[in-house]
Amino acid sequence: MHDLLHELDQLAALARREAAPEIDVLGGVLHDIRVREGDFGSPVMVLVIGAALAAGVIMAFSIPLYQSLTDPLGPLFQMTQNIPL
């Protein structure tokens, strides 16, 4: 175990002495950001819009159902509305 740690220390020392290459990637990154800003035709956007529409339809059906379930006397009052006086 001690030999493995010693070898790793030597490898780390060699890596610290090695100079990193100087590469300028700023131009490419900025170009990619500019290109992606106007990209709304991706399949993910279509999926997001479809999911939002599906959630809206589900909410439209579930709100009245939730309101009828939370009112325990609701069915009783609905039956009495049909009784002629």
Secondary structure per residue as TSV (DSSP state, phi and psi in degrees):
chain	resnum	aa	ss	phi	psi
A	1	M	-	360.0	-39.3
A	2	H	H	-65.4	-37.0
A	3	D	H	-65.4	-39.1
A	4	L	H	-65.1	-42.7
A	5	L	H	-65.9	-37.3
A	6	H	H	-65.2	-41.7
A	7	E	H	-64.9	-38.9
A	8	L	H	-66.1	-37.5
A	9	D	H	-63.6	-41.5
A	10	Q	H	-65.3	-41.3
A	11	L	H	-64.0	-39.7
A	12	A	H	-65.7	-38.8
A	13	A	H	-64.9	-41.2
A	14	L	H	-63.2	-39.6
A	15	A	H	-67.5	-34.5
A	16	R	H	-69.0	-31.3
A	17	R	H	-76.2	-23.8
A	18	E	S	-75.0	133.6
A	19	A	-	-82.3	136.8
A	20	A	-	-76.9	142.3
A	21	P	-	-69.0	143.9
A	22	E	-	-94.1	108.8
A	23	I	-	-126.2	133.2
A	24	D	-	-97.5	110.0
A	25	V	-	-108.5	4.4
A	26	L	H	-61.1	-43.6
A	27	G	H	-62.4	-43.3
A	28	G	H	-66.2	-40.4
A	29	V	H	-65.6	-45.3
A	30	L	H	-64.3	-36.3
A	31	H	H	-64.0	-44.4
A	32	D	H	-62.3	-38.2
A	33	I	H	-65.4	-42.6
A	34	R	H	-65.1	-38.7
A	35	V	H	-69.2	-38.9
A	36	R	H	-77.0	-17.6
A	37	E	H	-63.3	-37.4
A	38	G	T	-98.0	13.7
A	39	D	-	-91.8	93.5
A	40	F	-	-110.5	3.1
A	41	G	-	-95.0	16.8
A	42	S	S	-75.6	153.8
A	43	P	H	-61.9	-27.2
A	44	V	H	-66.6	-37.7
A	45	M	H	-65.5	-39.1
A	46	V	H	-63.3	-40.9
A	47	L	H	-64.2	-39.7
A	48	V	H	-65.8	-43.5
A	49	I	H	-64.9	-42.1
A	50	G	H	-63.3	-40.3
A	51	A	H	-66.7	-37.8
A	52	A	H	-66.7	-40.7
A	53	L	H	-65.5	-41.4
A	54	A	H	-63.3	-39.5
A	55	A	H	-65.0	-37.8
A	56	G	H	-64.8	-41.2
A	57	V	H	-65.4	-43.1
A	58	I	H	-63.5	-40.8
A	59	M	H	-64.4	-39.2
A	60	A	H	-62.9	-34.5
A	61	F	H	-84.8	-29.6
A	62	S	H	-83.6	-26.4
A	63	I	H	-64.2	-48.8
A	64	P	H	-63.0	-36.3
A	65	L	H	-65.4	-41.1
A	66	Y	H	-64.6	-40.3
A	67	Q	H	-66.5	-36.6
A	68	S	H	-72.0	-30.0
A	69	L	H	-76.8	-27.8
A	70	T	H	-85.9	-9.3
A	71	D	-	-105.9	100.6
A	72	P	T	-69.0	-25.0
A	73	L	T	-95.8	2.5
A	74	G	H	-57.5	-48.6
A	75	P	H	-62.0	-34.2
A	76	L	H	-64.3	-44.2
A	77	F	H	-69.7	-31.4
A	78	Q	H	-68.2	-35.3
A	79	M	H	-69.7	-37.1
A	80	T	H	-74.9	-15.2
A	81	Q	T	-70.6	-24.1
A	82	N	T	-89.0	-3.8
A	83	I	S	-81.5	121.8
A	84	P	-	-73.9	138.9
A	85	L	-	-103.8	360.0
